[in-house]
Structures are given as C-alpha cells and as structure tokens.
Amino acid sequence: MDDASRDLSVRHFPSGIIARASDDTVPMLERQEGLLIEYLPPESCTAEAIVRACREEGLPVDANDVLIMRSRLGRPTGRAMVACEEPLGGTASEDFLRHLPRGTRVKIMDKYDVQAFVEQCERYVRLSEDLRFLARPENFRRTVTITELPTSYGRLDLAYFIKKHANVDLAPQDIVFRFKRHGQQSDMAWVVCPTERAANQVIHHIQETAVPKRVQYGTLFGCSFIWARRSSVFLSHPNLDFVPSRSKYQIVTTGWHHDMSEEDFTAMMNEISFYPQRVTGHSIGEHRIGMFFMEFPRMHEVKKAFGRLRHIKKRWGITESEVFFAYPKTADVHWADEEKYADEDSACDTDIDEPVDY
C-alpha cells in the first residue's frame, strides 16, 4: 500500500499559537459549535436516536448534523458528535441527559474540538492500515513512541512540536495515535521518522519536553511533559502469526546476530542460567537483526527473566533507547461474527500484561 492511499483527514489550520486575547475571554458556550456525546450503548448510538433526543430538548438538528465514530467493521464506539451552535449549559445540559441512556456524558465542543473529532474518526477507521504500516520491516528501527500526549492533539500538532524541539520533519500520515477501548484517543502515539538517525534525534531531544495541553490557546490550559523512547516495536510476518498467542509466558529479545540459530541461542541462554522450554527465532532481513521468542512454563520464570535481562542490558552497556527485550502481544483483532471480544474479557488478563497497553 503506497503512502498516497494512506492520506488521512487532518486539521488544516496552522499549529501556531493564537493570541490569548482572542479566545480566552470568550465563554465556552459562546464558542460552542458542537456537542460530544460519549458512552452511548450500541442500540442508542444511531443518528435517529440522537436526533430524537436532541429534538426533545428543542435543539434544531437533523441526521446530517450527527457524526458517529465507527470501527472498520462499521460498529459504533459509543461516541458521537452533533453539530449544534444552540447554547447548552446549566440546567439545559442536565435536561438533555435525561433524554439519553444512563451513564452517557455530554461535552461542549468548540471548533478545534470538532476538527479533532473528525480527524479521530478518520484515523480510527484506518487504524488497521496504520498498524500494518508501522509493522513494515523498514520501519523497525525508525519507529519512536511518544507518551504523555494531551488527548486534544492531532497529527499536525505533534509534527509541529517534534519539528520545533528535535528539528525532524514528519509527514502527518507517519504519525499513528493509539486508541482506547471505547474509541477515545490515548495519550500515546507512534511516529515513523525518515531515518534511524532522525529517530535517535527525536529520542534525544523529546525528554520531559513541555508542550501546551491545548495548542490553539498556548499556555492558557497549562502544559504537559512528553517523552520519546523505543518502548514499542511492531512486526508482521506469516511465521509469527500464532507465536505470541501460543502462551502468555513469553519474552522476546532482539539485537542478536541474524545468522544465530535457535539451537545456538538456546545453548547460550542455558550457559547464563536461562532455561526456556521453547525458543522461536526470527530474522528482520533488512536490518540483519535476529530476535528470539522464549517461552517459559510459568509466570514466575518470566518475571525472573525480565529482571535478569534488565541486568544483562546494563552490564553489556546497551543504551536505554535500544529495545533489548519486551513482552510480545498480538494486536487486538475483532471479527465480524464475534459478539464478545477476547481482549475485553478480564479473565484472560494476567498480572504482567494487564498494565501493558490494553
């Protein structure tokens, strides 16, 4: 898939800071351009149900004013936007909630919130293509994880601050945001830098870097501190389709010689008191990097292995920006015929993978 086919809708306003005098004295109700409705149950997350609730409150909207966030399968996430400039505040907002299912939340949106939501809907639909893009072999060493991002940020906003602080130019389609379970944008994003050197440059400069929580309003809403590191790597290969799901008690280690066999790796691990019950090797051809999946019988051995690998990384002088070991996880795959997804079943979680991106 070429990059031209991956062009996504992004916000086309400049990322420069607006003068504070222009907007900070205008109340939110007077800047309202829409309403964000969240946590709608599937049966109520339809344009007809939302329009009916709005009209019961006296809001002049129709189906063309409603945008529902949907997955690639067309299923609603429970989030919807209503284009409506009719003021909704005070007791009016409480009355509006009475026409919606219990647990639903309503927020007022200004024009920047509206633009951000439209972009998020587009990115959420194309998330599968974006993850496959991250998993290309040529992007293995060029992918950087940005954390602690304000959830109001879009691709242009993040690209602007990376250019400002690290002097690295990024195309908007090379930035992929993570999403939470109900479609909310997370505080994490993955960026694919032009070169490995540029990736190292981003990691070096983006360390507890202060950025405004709302780009358009400068420091009016305070700031967040973002970090860059290689904490996530993505792989996609037919030989690895079922390896991570084979067992929860696995560790993957990278950076080995690409010609190293599974037998040689197992023998070396045994010499340093690692005793995996199964080893699966994989080579990333373009980078000539070998990686191995080590499977253990119990979680206790996995935790011990993590501690020892952390000690080995420090003893061998491997830089912190290098991914030497990690916990392998398969991307959540939702099929059209599923009613209950395995990743939403808490009984399938373990004490080691639950804190990981979920």
C-alpha positions in Angstrom: 0.0 0.0 0.0 1.6 3.3 -1.1 1.6 6.4 1.1 -0.7 8.2 -1.3 -3.5 5.8 -0.5 -3.0 6.4 3.3 -3.7 10.2 3.2 -6.0 10.9 6.1 -8.1 13.8 7.0 -6.0 16.1 9.2 -6.7 19.5 10.6 -5.6 22.1 8.1 -5.2 25.1 10.5 -1.7 26.2 11.3 -0.2 24.9 14.5 0.8 28.4 15.6 -0.4 29.8 18.9 -3.4 32.1 18.9 -3.1 35.3 20.8 -4.6 34.8 24.2 -6.8 37.9 23.9 -8.7 36.4 21.0 -10.3 33.5 22.8 -9.6 33.3 26.5 -12.2 36.0 27.3 -14.9 34.3 25.3 -17.0 31.8 27.4 -17.1 28.2 26.1 -20.9 28.5 25.5 -20.3 31.3 23.0 -17.6 29.3 21.2 -19.8 26.2 21.0 -20.0 24.6 17.6 -21.0 21.1 18.6 -21.8 18.6 21.3 -19.8 15.4 22.1 -21.8 12.5 23.4 -19.9 9.6 24.9 -20.6 6.1 26.4 -23.7 5.6 24.3 -24.8 1.9 24.3 -24.8 0.3 20.8 -28.6 0.3 20.5 -28.7 4.1 21.2 -25.7 5.1 19.1 -27.7 5.8 15.9 -28.3 9.0 14.2 -32.1 8.6 14.6 -31.9 8.1 18.4 -29.5 11.0 18.8 -31.7 13.3 16.7 -34.8 12.3 18.6 -33.1 13.1 21.9 -31.9 16.5 20.6 -35.3 17.5 19.3 -36.9 16.6 22.6 -34.6 19.1 24.1 -35.5 21.6 21.4 -32.2 21.5 19.5 -32.7 22.1 15.8 -30.7 19.2 14.3 -31.2 16.5 11.7 -29.3 13.3 10.7 -26.8 15.3 8.6 -25.6 17.1 11.8 -24.6 13.8 13.5 -21.2 12.1 13.1 -20.9 8.7 14.8 -17.4 7.2 15.4 -17.3 3.7 14.0 -14.8 1.0 13.7 -13.5 -0.6 10.5 -16.4 -3.1 10.8 -18.9 -0.3 11.0 -19.7 -0.8 14.6 -20.2 2.3 16.8 -17.8 3.0 19.6 -20.4 4.9 21.7 -19.0 8.4 20.7 -20.9 10.8 18.5 -20.7 14.5 17.7 -23.7 16.7 17.0 -23.1 19.9 15.0 -25.1 22.4 17.0 -24.4 26.0 18.0 -27.5 26.3 20.2 -26.2 27.1 23.7 -26.4 24.1 26.1 -25.4 24.9 29.6 -26.6 24.9 33.2 -29.9 23.1 33.7 -30.3 22.7 30.0 -27.4 20.2 29.9 -29.0 18.2 32.8 -32.3 18.1 31.0 -30.6 16.9 27.8 -29.0 14.0 29.7 -32.5 12.8 30.8 -33.3 12.1 27.2 -30.1 9.9 26.8 -29.3 6.5 28.4 -27.9 6.3 31.9 -24.1 6.8 32.0 -23.9 8.9 28.9 -21.7 12.0 29.0 -22.2 15.2 27.1 -19.5 17.9 26.5 -19.5 21.2 24.7 -17.1 21.4 21.7 -15.5 24.5 20.1 -14.3 24.5 16.5 -11.0 22.9 17.4 -12.7 20.1 19.3 -14.9 19.5 16.2 -11.9 19.4 13.9 -10.1 17.0 16.3 -13.1 14.6 16.5 -13.5 14.5 12.7 -9.8 13.6 12.4 -10.0 10.9 15.1 -13.0 9.3 13.3 -11.0 9.0 10.1 -7.9 7.7 11.9 -9.9 5.1 13.9 -11.4 3.7 10.7 -7.9 3.4 9.1 -6.2 2.1 12.3 -5.6 -1.4 10.8 -3.8 0.1 7.8 -1.7 2.3 10.1 -0.7 -0.7 12.3 0.4 -2.6 9.2 2.3 0.5 8.1 4.2 0.5 11.5 4.9 -3.2 11.1 6.8 -2.8 7.8 10.4 -4.2 8.2 11.9 -0.9 7.1 10.2 0.9 9.9 11.5 -1.3 12.7 14.4 1.0 13.8 12.6 4.2 12.8 9.5 3.9 15.0 9.5 6.1 18.1 6.9 6.0 20.9 5.7 9.4 22.2 3.9 9.3 25.6 2.0 11.6 27.9 0.5 13.5 25.0 -2.6 15.7 25.6 -5.6 13.9 24.1 -6.6 17.0 22.2 -3.6 16.7 19.9 -3.8 15.8 16.2 -1.1 14.7 13.8 -0.2 18.3 12.7 0.1 19.4 16.3 2.6 16.6 17.2 4.5 17.0 14.0 4.8 20.8 14.8 6.4 20.2 18.2 8.7 17.5 17.0 10.0 19.9 14.3 10.3 22.6 16.9 12.2 20.7 19.5 14.0 18.0 17.6 14.2 19.6 14.1 12.8 16.5 12.4 10.2 16.8 9.7 7.4 14.3 9.8 4.6 13.8 7.4 1.1 13.6 9.1 0.5 10.1 7.7 3.6 8.9 9.5 2.1 9.5 12.9 -0.3 6.9 14.4 -2.2 7.6 17.6 -3.3 4.8 19.9 -7.0 4.5 20.8 -8.6 3.2 24.0 -11.4 0.6 24.1 -14.3 3.0 23.6 -12.7 5.0 20.8 -11.1 7.7 23.0 -7.7 8.8 21.8 -5.0 7.7 24.1 -2.0 9.8 25.4 0.4 7.7 23.3 1.4 8.0 19.6 3.9 6.2 17.4 5.9 8.2 14.8 7.9 6.8 11.9 11.0 9.0 11.4 12.6 9.5 8.0 15.8 7.7 9.1 17.2 5.8 12.1 19.4 8.8 12.8 16.3 11.0 12.9 14.6 8.6 15.3 17.6 8.8 17.7 17.5 12.6 17.4 13.8 12.6 18.4 14.6 10.4 21.4 17.5 12.6 22.4 15.5 15.9 22.3 12.0 14.9 23.4 12.6 14.1 27.1 10.2 15.7 29.5 9.5 18.3 27.0 6.8 20.9 27.9 4.0 21.3 25.4 0.7 23.2 25.9 -2.3 21.0 26.6 -4.3 22.9 24.0 -2.1 24.0 21.1 -4.5 26.7 19.9 -4.7 28.5 23.3 -1.0 28.5 24.2 -0.4 28.2 28.0 -3.9 29.1 28.9 -4.8 25.5 29.8 -1.4 24.6 31.3 1.2 22.2 29.8 2.1 18.5 29.6 5.5 16.9 29.6 6.0 14.4 26.7 8.6 11.7 26.4 10.1 9.8 23.4 11.6 6.3 23.6 11.7 3.0 21.7 9.2 1.2 24.0 7.1 -0.4 21.2 8.2 -2.2 18.1 5.8 -3.7 15.5 6.3 -6.9 13.5 4.1 -8.6 10.9 5.2 -11.8 9.3 3.3 -15.1 8.4 5.8 -17.1 10.6 4.8 -15.0 13.7 1.0 -15.2 13.3 0.5 -17.6 16.2 3.7 -17.3 18.2 2.6 -14.6 20.7 -0.8 -16.2 21.2 0.7 -19.6 21.9 1.4 -18.8 25.5 1.3 -15.8 27.9 4.6 -16.8 29.4 6.9 -15.4 26.8 9.7 -12.9 26.3 11.1 -11.6 23.1 14.7 -10.4 22.9 16.2 -8.5 19.9 19.6 -7.4 18.7 21.2 -10.8 18.1 23.1 -11.8 15.0 20.8 -12.6 12.2 22.6 -15.9 11.5 22.2 -17.2 15.0 20.2 -20.5 15.1 17.7 -21.4 17.7 19.9 -24.2 19.0 22.9 -21.8 19.4 20.7 -19.3 21.2 19.2 -21.9 23.5 22.7 -23.2 24.4 23.9 -19.7 25.2 20.8 -19.0 27.3 21.4 -22.2 29.2 25.0 -21.1 29.9 23.7 -18.0 31.7 21.1 -19.9 33.6 18.1 -19.2 31.3 16.0 -22.3 30.7 13.2 -21.6 28.2 11.1 -24.6 27.3 10.7 -23.4 23.8 12.6 -20.9 21.5 11.4 -19.5 18.2 13.8 -17.4 16.1 13.0 -14.7 13.5 15.3 -12.5 11.4 14.5 -9.0 10.3 16.1 -9.2 6.9 16.7 -5.5 6.0 18.3 -4.7 9.4 20.1 -8.0 9.7 18.7 -8.3 13.3 17.9 -11.6 15.0 15.2 -11.9 17.5 14.0 -14.8 19.6 10.8 -15.6 21.5 11.5 -17.5 24.7 8.6 -19.4 26.2 8.6 -20.4 29.9 6.3 -22.7 31.9 5.2 -20.2 34.5 4.8 -16.5 35.1 7.4 -16.7 37.9 10.1 -17.6 35.4 9.0 -14.8 33.1 9.4 -12.2 35.8 12.8 -13.6 36.8 13.9 -13.5 33.2 12.8 -9.9 32.9 14.9 -8.9 35.9 18.0 -10.8 34.6 17.7 -9.4 31.1 17.5 -5.9 32.6 20.7 -6.6 34.5 22.4 -8.0 31.3 21.4 -4.9 29.3 23.0 -2.7 31.9 26.1 -4.9 32.2 26.6 -5.2 28.4 26.3 -1.4 28.0 23.2 -1.5 25.8 21.8 2.0 25.6 18.4 2.7 27.1 17.0 3.7 23.7 17.6 0.2 22.3 14.9 -2.4 22.6 16.7 -5.4 24.0 13.7 -7.3 25.4 10.0 -6.9 25.5 6.7 -8.6 26.3 5.1 -9.8 23.0 1.4 -9.1 22.4 -0.8 -9.7 19.4 -2.8 -6.7 18.1 -6.5 -7.0 19.0 -8.3 -8.5 16.1 -12.1 -8.2 16.1 -14.0 -10.4 13.7 -17.4 -9.5 12.3 -19.1 -12.6 13.8 -17.9 -12.0 17.3 -20.2 -10.7 20.0 -17.7 -10.8 22.9 -14.1 -9.9 22.2 -11.4 -11.8 24.0 -9.4 -8.6 24.8 -12.4 -7.3 26.7 -12.6 -10.4 28.9 -10.8 -9.6 32.2 -10.5 -13.3 32.9 -7.9 -13.5 30.1 -5.7 -10.9 31.7 -2.6 -11.7 33.7 -0.6 -9.8 36.3 2.1 -8.9 33.7 0.1 -8.0 30.6 -2.7 -6.0 32.2 -0.6 -2.9 32.8 0.7 -3.0 29.2 -1.1 -1.1 26.5 -4.6 -2.7 26.6 
